Amino acid sequence: MKLVYALFFLTIIGFSANAQETTKKQTEQLADFTLGSSSAQTTIGVAYYKNWNLGKKQHFFIGTGLRFSSAMGKNKTFTSAPASLASNDTSIDSLLGANTSIYALNAIINLGYHISSKLDLGFNIDLIGFSFGPSSNHLFRSNGLQTLTTAKPTGMNILLVGNNDRGTLNSEFYLRYKINNKLGIKLMVQHFFTELTTNNKVQTLPVQNDRFRNITDLFGFGLAYHF
């Protein structure tokens, strides 16, 4: 997946060398709707951003906002989430569930570059927020043994980098094309963390644990509206 990101970035940077320069407004506000898909998960997102354009020619931008995300999965495996367990294969147990539905509301940061007056390259990531959703039945697997347990979305979301992250967090690399002054279309690659907490600390070795995570990469598209 890292190779996809690198190729995507290098291709667009190469194009930007010949891109048209333009004067931008100092700030901009927009909302977008996104749909992501993989073989076992579908995501829907609605977000609001306010961006500040930076630099002499205001090609770079940084922004913040809010995003509501939903992730619907089928037959997905969630593995031990705490960093002390996730970093060691021998410490990882798993949950397998037929269906999961997780909803998250998070503050986000948005970074990018105006390649031209029509085309933007950007990256955004969830920072902090909360998740909710229905409880669901899962098979807990440990050392070849299986037991039935119940889990629900982890309530607190916070970006702490890598295995230290907690909860449900979404990030996007995207390319957005502005059709007119109001409407744009977006192509994206999502890196989506979802996390469940079991009703009891079902994992007992090497330490007790009730948090389990799934990481999915998805491709998708979206619509953007500029205020």
Buried (B, 14 or more C-beta within 10 A) or exposed (E): EEEEBEEBEEEBEEEBEEBEEEEBEEEBBBBBBBBBEBEEBBBBBBBBBEBBBEEEEBBBBEBBBBBBBBBBBEEBBBBBBBBEBBEEEEBBBBBBBEEBBBBBBBBBBBBBBBBBEBBBBBBBBBBBBBBBBEEBEBBBBBEEEEEEBBBBBBEEBBBEEEBEBBBBBBBBBBBBBBEEEEEBBBBBBBBBBBBBBBEEEBBEEEEEBBBBBBBBBBEBBBBBEBE
